Amino acid sequence: MSIRVSNIRLGIDESEHAVRQRAARALGVLDSDIRRWRILRKSLDARNKADLHFIYAAEVVLSKDEPLVVSRLSGGREGIAAELYHEAPFELPPPGSEPLAQRPVVVGSGPAGMAAAYFLAEAGYRPLVLERGQSVRTRVRDVQAFDAGGPLDPESNYLFGEGGAGTFSDGKLTCRSAGPDVQRILRLFADCKGKPSILYDYRPHLGSNRLPAVVKALRQRTEQAGGEFRFACRVEDLDTSQGRLRGVITSSGYIPCSLLVLAIGHSARDTYEMLLSRGVPMVQKPFQFGVRIEQPQEQVNRAQYGPAKLEEKLGAADYSLIARGQPNVFSFCMCAGGQVIASACEPGYFSTNGMSLSRRASPYANSGMMVTLEPTDFGSSHVLAGVALQRQYEGRAFEIGRGEYASPIQWAGDFLAHRASHGAIPSSYARAVVPAEVASLVPPVIAQALHDGLPRLDRRWRGRFLASATLVGPEARGSSPVRFPRSADTLESAGLSGLYPIGEGAGYAGGIVSAALDGLRAAKAIIARYAPLERR
């Protein structure tokens, strides 16, 4: 049995090894009485900028009788609390008995697809992963060539390729869920060349320079367990009969398949169209649309840390903001010390996103300033009306960008004053920027929400939020505009037996960890129903 010791406060200059000493003192035991310990949670208390602290929770295993120690606490010492602690173990379900005619096929190698494939392979199901893009090593080179001014590769870019869109992001591993499944996903990332601290940091972050190595290591583990990956293999059609899946037609040929895990991501619009033509049920859903705001990182540091140069100890400051209204405006995927990137995979369309490296050393900060669009805002009852809306504004942005994937940009002050921006405008975006009226690049409801919400955020920061800030956009792909109805228990499609839609593209996730969790859920559902292939 273990004890959870919470609310351990350490100064920002104190070593994490002091957690053990502070826990022992609070429990009234000697440091040598602690047989084993580990950090469960770490967060920054920044309410008093003159007295910043880290707050820790730790698991402690004593050589003494833990219940007696806890009973002596009488509410804890030094504000520290303790309680008996038991963490439920991670478990996969026992394998089912229903036979599989062929090995499972996973379409997409983003977080959802990779997690589903890994856990299926670990359990002996030998999954085949089909990825329309390139392996991560080739993909990195393709993205670098694009940033240097080269052409867009529709199959290997910031959105498509091994690791999915999350490979080029801030690498945030935050998640609203908790429990053994979340810890198993984080442990998997940590074991695949991630940082051990992602297991307990309040806002764990890897960075886009670390993510390719994590993705590659996860693929190799899956292969070692019996999985197989095929890159540059795009699914072009489904072979179905009487509501059941029989196979997939790909750019590399036909593959017999009775079980397909669909993890295509939120930007595979051609695949959406194919699935709709095949009668796979999907419905409109709300999605996030907005612009990217960019500021000097120094400006964010001073607003968050005050005059002290705490970024030298704590790293670049970030933020999470919301301006409540009708509708709300909120920050999304904030990239401290990062850069603006092109979120594009179709020729003739342009959208933005953000990413940062692990050191967050860029002089710029950027974040999505997003609004949730409801289906009533789409202007049509067609199931892909949200996609059409995205394309409408992305096409306009591409034209303003001279057809060269230059990014439209405007000073935030000019946006609010309804005036044009002129001259050279600084930005972290690698290709060119073009002054433009950003209000024309988002639906009117979003432009109005930004006009209402941005000044309120600026007042909250006492004029430091919009000073020297620019808006670039649109950021049209905050989430999927469709959802695939599926069984709550089996996760199987409501209209096609053998199809398991998962992740962001299916409308069931919103980030790296939540997508990976959905992939794990699908793997568990498949394992519970079907017998593993290695036993036959």
Secondary structure, DSSP 8 states (H G I E B T S, - for coil): -EEEEEEEEEETTS-TTHHHHHHHHHHT--GGGEEEEEEEEEEEE-SSTTS-EEEEEEEEEESS-HHHHHHTSTT-STT-EEEEE------------B--SS--EEE--SHHHHHHHHHHHHTT---EEE-SS--HHHHHHHHHHHHTT----TTSSSSSSTT-GGGSS--B---S--SHHHHHHHHHHHHTT--GGGGTBSS-B--TTTHHHHHHHHHHHHHHTT-EEESS--EEEEEEETTEEEEEEETTEEEE-S-EEE---TT-HHHHHHHHHTT---EE--EEEEEEEEEEHHHHHHHHH-SS-THHHH-S-----EE-SSS-EEEEEEETTEEEEE---STT---EEEEE-TT---SEEEEEEEEEE-GGGSSS-STTHHHHHHHHHHHHHHHHTTTTT-EEEEEHHHHHTT----S------SS-EEE--GGGGS-HHHHHHHHHHHHHHHHHTTT-SSTT-EEEEEE--SS-SEE--B-TTT--BSSSBTEEE-TGGGTS--SHHHHHHHHHHHHHHHHHHB--GGG-
